[in-house]
Amino acid sequence: MRHVGVLALQGDYAEHIAMLELNDATVSEIRMPKQLDDVDGLIIPGGESTTIVQLIDIYGFRDKLVSMANSGFPIWGTCAGMIVMADELTDDRPDPLKLMRIKVSRNAFGRQIDSFEEDLIFKGIDGNFPAVFIRAPIVIETSPEVEILSLVKQKTEMPVAVKQDNLLATSFHPELTNDSRIHKYFLSMIG
Ligand code: GLN
């Protein structure tokens, strides 16, 4: 059985855990870097990216996550998790982990549309996916090694799901729906 870690420093990790358990994965809350040695993949949840990065640095996760990501360990970031994984942000804060060759803009939909839902086309998944966006980021630049899996129509046709080998990032929150297809997609990346 696949053993998935969910970074449980801040944010909506409990919803990811529930979704993974519904899909027969073994799940562990990750609160210390050494716990990463026991899992086959990691989800970085939505929440507040500045707080998550601050806690990543306080608990000493940064170097280990960078080296694991570079050696093929599967990581999926949702919303704030996407911001954490980016190479570069349009904001000064936080200082992201630079795991994926993407440039990300935080809170990209502005105040008026803090939250919305949109049915997305997601490469590799049949039919539409009901995506929930909450003060969501958007990908504004990608390098050639990054595959764009989904574009949002709201406001602008920008990428909201991207994959680079073992790394996946989504602007939206599949863990807040009843649809576990993107969790299954990530589980298949774990193998
Ligand atoms: N706006 C948040 C940030 O910049 C992300 C929001 C979320 O994860 N739902 O960190």
py3Dmol code that shows the C-alpha trace and the ligand (Angstrom):
import py3Dmol

protein = """\
ATOM      1  CA  MET A   1       0.000   0.000   0.000  1.00  0.00           C
ATOM      2  CA  ARG A   2       1.246   3.483  -0.786  1.00  0.00           C
ATOM      3  CA  HIS A   3       2.257   5.487   2.246  1.00  0.00           C
ATOM      4  CA  VAL A   4       1.645   9.205   1.786  1.00  0.00           C
ATOM      5  CA  GLY A   5       2.803  11.991   4.061  1.00  0.00           C
ATOM      6  CA  VAL A   6       0.837  15.206   4.458  1.00  0.00           C
ATOM      7  CA  LEU A   7       2.812  18.196   5.738  1.00  0.00           C
ATOM      8  CA  ALA A   8       0.890  19.041   8.908  1.00  0.00           C
ATOM      9  CA  LEU A   9       2.437  22.338   9.994  1.00  0.00           C
ATOM     10  CA  GLN A  10      -0.485  24.626   9.048  1.00  0.00           C
ATOM     11  CA  GLY A  11      -3.453  24.632   6.671  1.00  0.00           C
ATOM     12  CA  ASP A  12      -6.037  22.120   5.501  1.00  0.00           C
ATOM     13  CA  TYR A  13      -4.011  18.919   5.894  1.00  0.00           C
ATOM     14  CA  ALA A  14      -6.884  17.084   7.625  1.00  0.00           C
ATOM     15  CA  GLU A  15      -9.018  17.258   4.456  1.00  0.00           C
ATOM     16  CA  HIS A  16      -6.185  15.754   2.384  1.00  0.00           C
ATOM     17  CA  ILE A  17      -5.765  12.959   4.910  1.00  0.00           C
ATOM     18  CA  ALA A  18      -9.481  12.144   4.782  1.00  0.00           C
ATOM     19  CA  MET A  19      -9.440  12.059   0.984  1.00  0.00           C
ATOM     20  CA  LEU A  20      -6.355   9.809   0.861  1.00  0.00           C
ATOM     21  CA  GLU A  21      -7.802   7.397   3.404  1.00  0.00           C
ATOM     22  CA  LEU A  22     -10.960   7.108   1.315  1.00  0.00           C
ATOM     23  CA  ASN A  23      -8.656   5.955  -1.478  1.00  0.00           C
ATOM     24  CA  ASP A  24      -7.001   3.237   0.602  1.00  0.00           C
ATOM     25  CA  ALA A  25      -3.676   4.987   1.089  1.00  0.00           C
ATOM     26  CA  THR A  26      -1.764   4.783   4.358  1.00  0.00           C
ATOM     27  CA  VAL A  27      -1.305   8.357   5.551  1.00  0.00           C
ATOM     28  CA  SER A  28       0.979  10.049   8.068  1.00  0.00           C
ATOM     29  CA  GLU A  29       0.981  13.618   9.329  1.00  0.00           C
ATOM     30  CA  ILE A  30       4.476  14.994   8.806  1.00  0.00           C
ATOM     31  CA  ARG A  31       5.653  17.368  11.529  1.00  0.00           C
ATOM     32  CA  MET A  32       9.382  16.633  11.625  1.00  0.00           C
ATOM     33  CA  PRO A  33      11.831  16.153   8.693  1.00  0.00           C
ATOM     34  CA  LYS A  34      12.903  12.645   9.732  1.00  0.00           C
ATOM     35  CA  GLN A  35       9.318  11.423   9.267  1.00  0.00           C
ATOM     36  CA  LEU A  36       9.809  11.966   5.508  1.00  0.00           C
ATOM     37  CA  ASP A  37      12.006   8.858   5.458  1.00  0.00           C
ATOM     38  CA  ASP A  38       8.960   6.654   6.115  1.00  0.00           C
ATOM     39  CA  VAL A  39       6.710   7.879   3.282  1.00  0.00           C
ATOM     40  CA  ASP A  40       6.606   7.430  -0.514  1.00  0.00           C
ATOM     41  CA  GLY A  41       5.287  10.896  -1.367  1.00  0.00           C
ATOM     42  CA  LEU A  42       4.226  14.195   0.236  1.00  0.00           C
ATOM     43  CA  ILE A  43       1.329  16.641  -0.041  1.00  0.00           C
ATOM     44  CA  ILE A  44       1.895  20.275   0.915  1.00  0.00           C
ATOM     45  CA  PRO A  45      -1.624  21.559   1.693  1.00  0.00           C
ATOM     46  CA  GLY A  46      -3.377  24.869   1.222  1.00  0.00           C
ATOM     47  CA  GLY A  47      -3.201  27.442   3.980  1.00  0.00           C
ATOM     48  CA  GLU A  48      -1.040  30.505   4.406  1.00  0.00           C
ATOM     49  CA  SER A  49       2.170  30.164   2.419  1.00  0.00           C
ATOM     50  CA  THR A  50       4.212  32.642   4.482  1.00  0.00           C
ATOM     51  CA  THR A  51       3.378  30.704   7.666  1.00  0.00           C
ATOM     52  CA  ILE A  52       4.022  27.327   6.042  1.00  0.00           C
ATOM     53  CA  VAL A  53       7.453  28.434   4.751  1.00  0.00           C
ATOM     54  CA  GLN A  54       8.312  29.972   8.115  1.00  0.00           C
ATOM     55  CA  LEU A  55       7.511  26.657   9.834  1.00  0.00           C
ATOM     56  CA  ILE A  56       9.381  24.682   7.146  1.00  0.00           C
ATOM     57  CA  ASP A  57      12.483  26.701   8.014  1.00  0.00           C
ATOM     58  CA  ILE A  58      11.962  26.606  11.793  1.00  0.00           C
ATOM     59  CA  TYR A  59      11.640  22.804  11.767  1.00  0.00           C
ATOM     60  CA  GLY A  60      14.533  22.360   9.318  1.00  0.00           C
ATOM     61  CA  PHE A  61      12.641  20.884   6.360  1.00  0.00           C
ATOM     62  CA  ARG A  62      14.055  23.034   3.565  1.00  0.00           C
ATOM     63  CA  ASP A  63      17.290  21.255   2.557  1.00  0.00           C
ATOM     64  CA  LYS A  64      15.770  17.804   2.903  1.00  0.00           C
ATOM     65  CA  LEU A  65      12.727  18.663   0.783  1.00  0.00           C
ATOM     66  CA  VAL A  66      14.928  20.205  -1.918  1.00  0.00           C
ATOM     67  CA  SER A  67      17.185  17.164  -2.119  1.00  0.00           C
ATOM     68  CA  MET A  68      14.264  14.691  -2.031  1.00  0.00           C
ATOM     69  CA  ALA A  69      12.426  16.608  -4.777  1.00  0.00           C
ATOM     70  CA  ASN A  70      15.583  16.576  -6.907  1.00  0.00           C
ATOM     71  CA  SER A  71      16.016  12.845  -6.451  1.00  0.00           C
ATOM     72  CA  GLY A  72      12.542  11.908  -7.700  1.00  0.00           C
ATOM     73  CA  PHE A  73      10.403  11.900  -4.534  1.00  0.00           C
ATOM     74  CA  PRO A  74       6.774  12.754  -5.486  1.00  0.00           C
ATOM     75  CA  ILE A  75       5.459  16.005  -4.013  1.00  0.00           C
ATOM     76  CA  TRP A  76       2.081  17.668  -4.663  1.00  0.00           C
ATOM     77  CA  GLY A  77       1.342  21.221  -3.505  1.00  0.00           C
ATOM     78  CA  THR A  78      -2.205  22.610  -3.437  1.00  0.00           C
ATOM     79  CA  CYS A  79      -2.786  26.383  -3.383  1.00  0.00           C
ATOM     80  CA  ALA A  80      -0.359  27.640  -0.699  1.00  0.00           C
ATOM     81  CA  GLY A  81       1.537  24.406  -1.426  1.00  0.00           C
ATOM     82  CA  MET A  82       1.999  25.531  -5.044  1.00  0.00           C
ATOM     83  CA  ILE A  83       3.457  28.836  -3.791  1.00  0.00           C
ATOM     84  CA  VAL A  84       5.835  26.927  -1.500  1.00  0.00           C
ATOM     85  CA  MET A  85       7.081  24.798  -4.441  1.00  0.00           C
ATOM     86  CA  ALA A  86       7.639  27.668  -6.903  1.00  0.00           C
ATOM     87  CA  ASP A  87      10.982  28.900  -8.170  1.00  0.00           C
ATOM     88  CA  GLU A  88       9.927  32.503  -8.088  1.00  0.00           C
ATOM     89  CA  LEU A  89       7.021  34.643  -6.842  1.00  0.00           C
ATOM     90  CA  THR A  90       5.768  38.069  -7.845  1.00  0.00           C
ATOM     91  CA  ASP A  91       5.671  38.875  -4.082  1.00  0.00           C
ATOM     92  CA  ASP A  92       8.737  39.360  -1.885  1.00  0.00           C
ATOM     93  CA  ARG A  93       7.389  36.864   0.616  1.00  0.00           C
ATOM     94  CA  PRO A  94       7.651  34.012   1.299  1.00  0.00           C
ATOM     95  CA  ASP A  95      11.050  32.711   0.091  1.00  0.00           C
ATOM     96  CA  PRO A  96       9.806  29.634  -1.810  1.00  0.00           C
ATOM     97  CA  LEU A  97      11.593  26.255  -1.902  1.00  0.00           C
ATOM     98  CA  LYS A  98      12.311  26.533  -5.661  1.00  0.00           C
ATOM     99  CA  LEU A  99      11.365  22.923  -6.411  1.00  0.00           C
ATOM    100  CA  MET A 100       9.528  23.603  -9.705  1.00  0.00           C
ATOM    101  CA  ARG A 101      10.505  25.839 -12.614  1.00  0.00           C
ATOM    102  CA  ILE A 102       7.398  28.024 -12.304  1.00  0.00           C
ATOM    103  CA  LYS A 103       6.784  31.673 -11.467  1.00  0.00           C
ATOM    104  CA  VAL A 104       3.674  32.161  -9.342  1.00  0.00           C
ATOM    105  CA  SER A 105       1.502  35.136  -8.477  1.00  0.00           C
ATOM    106  CA  ARG A 106      -0.253  34.912  -5.084  1.00  0.00           C
ATOM    107  CA  ASN A 107      -3.906  35.919  -4.601  1.00  0.00           C
ATOM    108  CA  ALA A 108      -4.116  36.268  -8.358  1.00  0.00           C
ATOM    109  CA  PHE A 109      -7.873  36.668  -8.680  1.00  0.00           C
ATOM    110  CA  GLY A 110      -8.071  39.802  -6.537  1.00  0.00           C
ATOM    111  CA  ARG A 111     -10.420  40.737  -3.753  1.00  0.00           C
ATOM    112  CA  GLN A 112     -13.671  40.628  -5.679  1.00  0.00           C
ATOM    113  CA  ILE A 113     -13.329  36.968  -6.508  1.00  0.00           C
ATOM    114  CA  ASP A 114     -11.551  35.689  -3.440  1.00  0.00           C
ATOM    115  CA  SER A 115     -13.245  32.357  -3.929  1.00  0.00           C
ATOM    116  CA  PHE A 116     -15.015  30.710  -6.833  1.00  0.00           C
ATOM    117  CA  GLU A 117     -15.584  27.369  -8.469  1.00  0.00           C
ATOM    118  CA  GLU A 118     -14.924  26.415 -12.049  1.00  0.00           C
ATOM    119  CA  ASP A 119     -15.239  23.160 -13.954  1.00  0.00           C
ATOM    120  CA  LEU A 120     -11.813  22.580 -15.426  1.00  0.00           C
ATOM    121  CA  ILE A 121     -10.403  20.384 -18.125  1.00  0.00           C
ATOM    122  CA  PHE A 122      -7.484  18.512 -16.548  1.00  0.00           C
ATOM    123  CA  LYS A 123      -5.111  16.597 -18.818  1.00  0.00           C
ATOM    124  CA  GLY A 124      -5.211  12.896 -17.950  1.00  0.00           C
ATOM    125  CA  ILE A 125      -8.634  13.046 -16.276  1.00  0.00           C
ATOM    126  CA  ASP A 126     -11.861  12.358 -18.193  1.00  0.00           C
ATOM    127  CA  GLY A 127     -14.630  14.949 -18.023  1.00  0.00           C
ATOM    128  CA  ASN A 128     -14.574  18.176 -16.039  1.00  0.00           C
ATOM    129  CA  PHE A 129     -13.059  18.580 -12.612  1.00  0.00           C
ATOM    130  CA  PRO A 130     -14.933  20.816 -10.119  1.00  0.00           C
ATOM    131  CA  ALA A 131     -12.158  23.107  -8.920  1.00  0.00           C
ATOM    132  CA  VAL A 132     -12.479  25.221  -5.774  1.00  0.00           C
ATOM    133  CA  PHE A 133     -10.307  28.340  -5.727  1.00  0.00           C
ATOM    134  CA  ILE A 134      -9.748  30.200  -2.435  1.00  0.00           C
ATOM    135  CA  ARG A 135      -7.502  33.283  -2.618  1.00  0.00           C
ATOM    136  CA  ALA A 136      -5.700  31.202  -5.166  1.00  0.00           C
ATOM    137  CA  PRO A 137      -2.363  31.676  -6.870  1.00  0.00           C
ATOM    138  CA  ILE A 138      -1.779  31.362 -10.585  1.00  0.00           C
ATOM    139  CA  VAL A 139       1.204  30.248 -12.645  1.00  0.00           C
ATOM    140  CA  ILE A 140       2.462  33.131 -14.784  1.00  0.00           C
ATOM    141  CA  GLU A 141       5.622  31.564 -16.272  1.00  0.00           C
ATOM    142  CA  THR A 142       6.778  28.021 -16.891  1.00  0.00           C
ATOM    143  CA  SER A 143      10.027  26.537 -18.192  1.00  0.00           C
ATOM    144  CA  PRO A 144       9.881  23.955 -21.008  1.00  0.00           C
ATOM    145  CA  GLU A 145      10.263  21.012 -18.595  1.00  0.00           C
ATOM    146  CA  VAL A 146       6.958  21.950 -16.935  1.00  0.00           C
ATOM    147  CA  GLU A 147       3.798  20.361 -18.351  1.00  0.00           C
ATOM    148  CA  ILE A 148       0.609  22.417 -18.103  1.00  0.00           C
ATOM    149  CA  LEU A 149      -2.303  20.163 -17.081  1.00  0.00           C
ATOM    150  CA  SER A 150      -5.068  22.725 -16.700  1.00  0.00           C
ATOM    151  CA  LEU A 151      -5.958  26.320 -17.526  1.00  0.00           C
ATOM    152  CA  VAL A 152      -8.560  28.451 -15.745  1.00  0.00           C
ATOM    153  CA  LYS A 153     -11.106  30.550 -17.689  1.00  0.00           C
ATOM    154  CA  GLN A 154     -11.930  32.929 -14.839  1.00  0.00           C
ATOM    155  CA  LYS A 155     -10.253  36.292 -15.489  1.00  0.00           C
ATOM    156  CA  THR A 156      -7.522  34.867 -17.700  1.00  0.00           C
ATOM    157  CA  GLU A 157      -6.450  31.641 -19.398  1.00  0.00           C
ATOM    158  CA  MET A 158      -3.570  30.897 -17.057  1.00  0.00           C
ATOM    159  CA  PRO A 159      -2.193  27.569 -15.809  1.00  0.00           C
ATOM    160  CA  VAL A 160      -3.635  26.292 -12.532  1.00  0.00           C
ATOM    161  CA  ALA A 161      -2.245  22.750 -12.598  1.00  0.00           C
ATOM    162  CA  VAL A 162       1.326  21.930 -13.584  1.00  0.00           C
ATOM    163  CA  LYS A 163       3.597  18.886 -13.467  1.00  0.00           C
ATOM    164  CA  GLN A 164       7.350  18.597 -13.660  1.00  0.00           C
ATOM    165  CA  ASP A 165       8.383  14.930 -13.532  1.00  0.00           C
ATOM    166  CA  ASN A 166       7.739  13.849  -9.912  1.00  0.00           C
ATOM    167  CA  LEU A 167       6.290  17.217  -8.875  1.00  0.00           C
ATOM    168  CA  LEU A 168       2.663  18.353  -9.140  1.00  0.00           C
ATOM    169  CA  ALA A 169       1.104  21.695  -8.186  1.00  0.00           C
ATOM    170  CA  THR A 170      -2.505  22.867  -8.323  1.00  0.00           C
ATOM    171  CA  SER A 171      -3.882  26.349  -7.546  1.00  0.00           C
ATOM    172  CA  PHE A 172      -7.164  24.871  -6.349  1.00  0.00           C
ATOM    173  CA  HIS A 173      -8.287  22.498  -3.604  1.00  0.00           C
ATOM    174  CA  PRO A 174      -9.351  18.981  -4.725  1.00  0.00           C
ATOM    175  CA  GLU A 175      -9.412  17.998  -1.027  1.00  0.00           C
ATOM    176  CA  LEU A 176     -12.436  20.282  -0.522  1.00  0.00           C
ATOM    177  CA  THR A 177     -14.607  18.433  -3.042  1.00  0.00           C
ATOM    178  CA  ASN A 178     -16.059  14.919  -3.143  1.00  0.00           C
ATOM    179  CA  ASP A 179     -14.011  14.193  -6.232  1.00  0.00           C
ATOM    180  CA  SER A 180     -10.878  12.173  -5.522  1.00  0.00           C
ATOM    181  CA  ARG A 181      -9.604  11.866  -9.097  1.00  0.00           C
ATOM    182  CA  ILE A 182      -6.630  14.213  -8.624  1.00  0.00           C
ATOM    183  CA  HIS A 183      -5.708  12.411  -5.388  1.00  0.00           C
ATOM    184  CA  LYS A 184      -5.787   9.185  -7.418  1.00  0.00           C
ATOM    185  CA  TYR A 185      -3.664  10.880 -10.087  1.00  0.00           C
ATOM    186  CA  PHE A 186      -1.061  11.752  -7.430  1.00  0.00           C
ATOM    187  CA  LEU A 187      -1.203   8.223  -6.005  1.00  0.00           C
ATOM    188  CA  SER A 188      -0.420   6.908  -9.488  1.00  0.00           C
ATOM    189  CA  MET A 189       2.639   9.213  -9.606  1.00  0.00           C
ATOM    190  CA  ILE A 190       3.807   7.473  -6.413  1.00  0.00           C
ATOM    191  CA  GLY A 191       3.490   4.165  -8.258  1.00  0.00           C
TER     192      GLY A 191
END
"""
ligand_1 = """\
10
LIG
N -3.551 33.131 -0.418
C -2.821 32.116 0.301
C -1.318 32.387 0.282
O -0.878 33.227 -0.415
C -3.099 30.736 -0.278
C -4.566 30.392 -0.094
C -4.875 28.953 0.028
O -4.004 28.090 0.245
N -6.154 28.662 -0.040
O -0.608 31.739 0.998
"""
view = py3Dmol.view(width=600, height=400)
view.addModel(protein, "pdb")
view.setStyle({"model": 0}, {"cartoon": {"style": "trace"}})
view.addModel(ligand_1, "xyz")
view.setStyle({"model": 1}, {"stick": {}})
view.zoomTo()
view.show()
